[in-house]
Amino acid sequence: AQGVRYTLIDCTAPREVLEARIETRRAVGRDPSEATVAVLARQLDGREPLSTHERRMAIAIRDLEDEAEVRNLPGGGRLCAATGPGAVRVTQ
């Protein structure tokens, strides 16, 4: 869309961290997600790299649990780390 400014947030984490998060959520038994380590593997294997244009518009972030890093994102003042691994919630 013309005239609309945006920023892509490119969130990454080591595969081991993502797998551990899935296993922790499954062990608790209250996760509404149907994600499994197998689903994660398919998602990671099918992930396409950002295009050149997308990379110019992107900010890479590795740790959504680091509140200081999240607050440094554009609009990050409205974001804060939520309880639970890898979760972020919007606050007013």
Phi and psi restraints in degrees (value plus and minus 20) as a CYANA .aco file:
   2 GLN   PHI     -95.6   -55.6
   2 GLN   PSI     120.5   160.5
   3 GLY   PHI      58.7    98.7
   3 GLY   PSI     -19.5    20.5
   4 VAL   PHI    -117.3   -77.3
   4 VAL   PSI     101.7   141.7
   5 ARG   PHI    -109.3   -69.3
   5 ARG   PSI     120.4   160.4
   6 TYR   PHI    -170.0  -130.0
   6 TYR   PSI     141.1   181.1
   7 THR   PHI    -154.2  -114.2
   7 THR   PSI     114.9   154.9
   8 LEU   PHI    -109.2   -69.2
   8 LEU   PSI     115.6   155.6
   9 ILE   PHI    -124.1   -84.1
   9 ILE   PSI      92.1   132.1
  10 ASP   PHI    -116.6   -76.6
  10 ASP   PSI      76.8   116.8
  11 CYS   PHI    -109.8   -69.8
  11 CYS   PSI     107.3   147.3
  12 THR   PHI    -153.1  -113.1
  12 THR   PSI     136.9   176.9
  13 ALA   PHI    -177.1  -137.1
  13 ALA   PSI     132.3   172.3
  14 PRO   PHI     -79.5   -39.5
  14 PRO   PSI     124.1   164.1
  15 ARG   PHI     -73.1   -33.1
  15 ARG   PSI     -60.2   -20.2
  16 GLU   PHI     -82.0   -42.0
  16 GLU   PSI     -58.0   -18.0
  17 VAL   PHI     -86.4   -46.4
  17 VAL   PSI     -65.0   -25.0
  18 LEU   PHI     -82.6   -42.6
  18 LEU   PSI     -62.9   -22.9
  19 GLU   PHI     -83.0   -43.0
  19 GLU   PSI     -62.4   -22.4
  20 ALA   PHI     -83.1   -43.1
  20 ALA   PSI     -58.9   -18.9
  21 ARG   PHI     -83.1   -43.1
  21 ARG   PSI     -62.3   -22.3
  22 ILE   PHI     -83.3   -43.3
  22 ILE   PSI     -66.5   -26.5
  23 GLU   PHI     -84.0   -44.0
  23 GLU   PSI     -58.3   -18.3
  24 THR   PHI     -84.2   -44.2
  24 THR   PSI     -65.2   -25.2
  25 ARG   PHI     -84.2   -44.2
  25 ARG   PSI     -59.4   -19.4
  26 ARG   PHI     -85.0   -45.0
  26 ARG   PSI     -59.1   -19.1
  27 ALA   PHI     -85.4   -45.4
  27 ALA   PSI     -54.9   -14.9
  28 VAL   PHI     -89.7   -49.7
  28 VAL   PSI     -54.6   -14.6
  29 GLY   PHI      63.0   103.0
  29 GLY   PSI      -9.2    30.8
  30 ARG   PHI    -137.3   -97.3
  30 ARG   PSI      -4.8    35.2
  31 ASP   PHI    -105.3   -65.3
  31 ASP   PSI     100.2   140.2
  32 PRO   PHI     -92.2   -52.2
  32 PRO   PSI     -33.3     6.7
  33 SER   PHI     -91.2   -51.2
  33 SER   PSI     127.4   167.4
  34 GLU   PHI    -115.5   -75.5
  34 GLU   PSI      -6.4    33.6
  35 ALA   PHI     -84.8   -44.8
  35 ALA   PSI     119.5   159.5
  36 THR   PHI    -152.4  -112.4
  36 THR   PSI     152.1   192.1
  37 VAL   PHI     -81.9   -41.9
  37 VAL   PSI     -54.0   -14.0
  38 ALA   PHI     -86.3   -46.3
  38 ALA   PSI     -60.8   -20.8
  39 VAL   PHI     -83.4   -43.4
  39 VAL   PSI     -65.0   -25.0
  40 LEU   PHI     -77.2   -37.2
  40 LEU   PSI     -65.2   -25.2
  41 ALA   PHI     -78.3   -38.3
  41 ALA   PSI     -64.7   -24.7
  42 ARG   PHI     -83.6   -43.6
  42 ARG   PSI     -60.8   -20.8
  43 GLN   PHI     -83.9   -43.9
  43 GLN   PSI     -65.5   -25.5
  44 LEU   PHI     -87.4   -47.4
  44 LEU   PSI     -59.5   -19.5
  45 ASP   PHI     -86.7   -46.7
  45 ASP   PSI     -50.2   -10.2
  46 GLY   PHI    -115.7   -75.7
  46 GLY   PSI     -17.8    22.2
  47 ARG   PHI     -87.7   -47.7
  47 ARG   PSI     110.1   150.1
  48 GLU   PHI    -117.4   -77.4
  48 GLU   PSI     119.8   159.8
  49 PRO   PHI     -87.0   -47.0
  49 PRO   PSI     135.8   175.8
  50 LEU   PHI     -84.1   -44.1
  50 LEU   PSI     125.5   165.5
  51 SER   PHI     -91.7   -51.7
  51 SER   PSI     150.4   190.4
  52 THR   PHI     -77.8   -37.8
  52 THR   PSI     -65.3   -25.3
  53 HIS   PHI     -82.9   -42.9
  53 HIS   PSI     -65.3   -25.3
  54 GLU   PHI     -82.2   -42.2
  54 GLU   PSI     -59.3   -19.3
  55 ARG   PHI     -81.9   -41.9
  55 ARG   PSI     -55.0   -15.0
  56 ARG   PHI     -86.4   -46.4
  56 ARG   PSI     -46.7    -6.7
  57 MET   PHI    -117.9   -77.9
  57 MET   PSI     -18.2    21.8
  58 ALA   PHI    -124.2   -84.2
  58 ALA   PSI     130.7   170.7
  59 ILE   PHI    -140.9  -100.9
  59 ILE   PSI     104.7   144.7
  60 ALA   PHI    -106.0   -66.0
  60 ALA   PSI     118.7   158.7
  61 ILE   PHI    -158.2  -118.2
  61 ILE   PSI     116.2   156.2
  62 ARG   PHI    -124.9   -84.9
  62 ARG   PSI     -41.9    -1.9
  63 ASP   PHI    -156.6  -116.6
  63 ASP   PSI      78.3   118.3
  64 LEU   PHI     -94.2   -54.2
  64 LEU   PSI     -26.7    13.3
  65 GLU   PHI    -106.6   -66.6
  65 GLU   PSI     -31.0     9.0
  66 ASP   PHI    -107.2   -67.2
  66 ASP   PSI      78.7   118.7
  67 GLU   PHI     -78.2   -38.2
  67 GLU   PSI     -57.3   -17.3
  68 ALA   PHI     -83.5   -43.5
  68 ALA   PSI     -60.7   -20.7
  69 GLU   PHI     -86.9   -46.9
  69 GLU   PSI     -61.3   -21.3
  70 VAL   PHI     -84.1   -44.1
  70 VAL   PSI     -63.4   -23.4
  71 ARG   PHI     -84.3   -44.3
  71 ARG   PSI     -42.1    -2.1
  72 ASN   PHI     -99.7   -59.7
  72 ASN   PSI     -28.5    11.5
  73 LEU   PHI     -92.9   -52.9
  73 LEU   PSI     135.8   175.8
  74 PRO   PHI     -77.2   -37.2
  74 PRO   PSI     107.9   147.9
  75 GLY   PHI      55.7    95.7
  75 GLY   PSI     -12.0    28.0
  76 GLY   PHI     -84.7   -44.7
  76 GLY   PSI     -37.8     2.2
  77 GLY   PHI     -82.8   -42.8
  77 GLY   PSI     -41.8    -1.8
  78 ARG   PHI    -113.8   -73.8
  78 ARG   PSI     -20.6    19.4
  79 LEU   PHI    -129.4   -89.4
  79 LEU   PSI     128.5   168.5
  80 CYS   PHI    -168.8  -128.8
  80 CYS   PSI     135.9   175.9
  81 ALA   PHI     -88.8   -48.8
  81 ALA   PSI     111.4   151.4
  82 ALA   PHI    -111.6   -71.6
  82 ALA   PSI     150.9   190.9
  83 THR   PHI     -94.9   -54.9
  83 THR   PSI     115.7   155.7
  84 GLY   PHI      89.6   129.6
  84 GLY   PSI     123.7   163.7
  85 PRO   PHI     -82.2   -42.2
  85 PRO   PSI     109.7   149.7
  86 GLY   PHI      51.7    91.7
  86 GLY   PSI      -9.2    30.8
  87 ALA   PHI    -119.8   -79.8
  87 ALA   PSI     120.8   160.8
  88 VAL   PHI    -151.6  -111.6
  88 VAL   PSI     122.1   162.1
  89 ARG   PHI    -147.3  -107.3
  89 ARG   PSI     131.0   171.0
  90 VAL   PHI    -107.1   -67.1
  90 VAL   PSI     112.6   152.6
  91 THR   PHI    -138.1   -98.1
  91 THR   PSI     137.5   177.5
